[in-house]
């Protein structure tokens, strides 16, 4: 953090002694539907700029929106998972503003009639307790385009010489989840903010409605923070730190704003209601004055019919809501008999569901954890992708485990088979056959290699015959090299000792 960024901060203990923090989290989640919210353009990250666009998402005259049914179903499922009431009738609205990342100069959103409202999420904390976060609403809208600012040191518009607009993201289905004010958190406010966003990310991933990749912008958090003097009931002026894109950064941003606002108030100043930019080295800076709802001139969207999900549809979607991820993890942890530390590593790696699916496909939990938490994690790091994005499935990993358990592969050879699967060479058994990796089970072939190794190393053979059993390792190594690692090392050792007259 720069010296300038830390110059006007109050010590955190002093903040807590003087003020009560009030938070509000607004989380934007891009849905992983096949197409955009109101048109048939592909909803895909990483395409060449401005290649996933059409007259509708570019806001060209005469183009009309058509609502994405899958996005509505996802919105209802999210609302149900957050214990919300689901509206029996709601409408879209036009949110008018003039920014270059929105080609229509308005955003189709929901204003006073959200699809889901009045819910809650019981958030697990690290000490084993939970904190209930009340949900104000979860509403549907479309995402904006993306601006790239060139010529500035920070990548922001300040100081930029050129700004480039990519409208591939314009129109992508978006759910905005807004909490009610979070009060009473005290010194734990930053921790609770992070825990809430973490739990929400896990919940959305479990629903399979979004890939929740904060690094790619498919899940973004706006953190609202205000302070009120101890004993006061009236909320202070809030700031909104926009587009915080990691779990750690959520915690850091809340803590920083608490310290910054406290310093302003303690010195007799007034907090400005504004948006703030979060900087990755741990501080926020002023953005723009915060608009009010009146500034956006909301009015009902005239080109879309109201949304009126039937009670039957809502109840059918309710049956698709899975067990809460943290409860499922606790149950799985108990079944597997593993420590909190091991489970935390698997969670951080995003591998819990992969391990569970591998176990369901026939693997032992120990083998499944070993593959996903070690070798495959290493491969994911080398490729620069999440382990879940590797081109191998839990069923295929379970098949590799089965080949090892059946004695057809050693662990070393199994790694070569997995590398073949990752390279797109086919299913595990086909890779094993094509690469000629199956273990040699023919004792006559192994015995021949043992005899050759002993003949080539008479001094080692003599040591073994003299009772120095450890020397057998050199012969075993020579045989394994001669058989390209395809002999069973344990069986090789048995045959070496037998050949030397040692039982």
HELIX and SHEET records of a PDB file:
HELIX    1   1 UNK A    3  UNK A    6  1                                   4    
HELIX    2   2 UNK A   12  UNK A   18  1                                   7    
HELIX    3   3 UNK A   69  UNK A   81  1                                  13    
HELIX    4   4 UNK A  186  UNK A  188  5                                   3    
HELIX    5   5 UNK A  189  UNK A  207  1                                  19    
HELIX    6   6 UNK A  214  UNK A  216  5                                   3    
HELIX    7   7 UNK A  247  UNK A  266  1                                  20    
HELIX    8   8 UNK A  293  UNK A  296  5                                   4    
HELIX    9   9 UNK A  311  UNK A  318  1                                   8    
HELIX   10  10 UNK A  325  UNK A  336  1                                  12    
HELIX   11  11 UNK A  340  UNK A  348  1                                   9    
HELIX   12  12 UNK A  352  UNK A  360  1                                   9    
HELIX   13  13 UNK A  365  UNK A  370  1                                   6    
HELIX   14  14 UNK A  371  UNK A  375  3                                   5    
HELIX   15  15 UNK A  376  UNK A  383  1                                   8    
HELIX   16  16 UNK A  387  UNK A  389  5                                   3    
HELIX   17  17 UNK A  394  UNK A  405  1                                  12    
HELIX   18  18 UNK A  411  UNK A  422  1                                  12    
HELIX   19  19 UNK A  428  UNK A  435  1                                   8    
HELIX   20  20 UNK A  443  UNK A  456  1                                  14    
HELIX   21  21 UNK A  458  UNK A  465  1                                   8    
HELIX   22  22 UNK A  469  UNK A  471  5                                   3    
HELIX   23  23 UNK A  472  UNK A  482  1                                  11    
HELIX   24  24 UNK A  489  UNK A  499  1                                  11    
SHEET    1   A 9 UNK A  85  UNK A  86  0                                        
SHEET    2   A 9 UNK A 116  UNK A 124 -1                                        
SHEET    3   A 9 UNK A 130  UNK A 142 -1                                        
SHEET    4   A 9 UNK A 173  UNK A 179 -1                                        
SHEET    5   A 9 UNK A  19  UNK A  30 -1                                        
SHEET    6   A 9 UNK A 219  UNK A 229 -1                                        
SHEET    7   A 9 UNK A 239  UNK A 244 -1                                        
SHEET    8   A 9 UNK A 274  UNK A 279  1                                        
SHEET    9   A 9 UNK A 283  UNK A 289 -1                                        
SHEET    1   B 3 UNK A 106  UNK A 109  0                                        
SHEET    2   B 3 UNK A  93  UNK A  96 -1                                        
SHEET    3   B 3 UNK A 299  UNK A 300 -1                                        
SHEET    1   C 2 UNK A 146  UNK A 150  0                                        
SHEET    2   C 2 UNK A 162  UNK A 166 -1                                        
END                                                                             
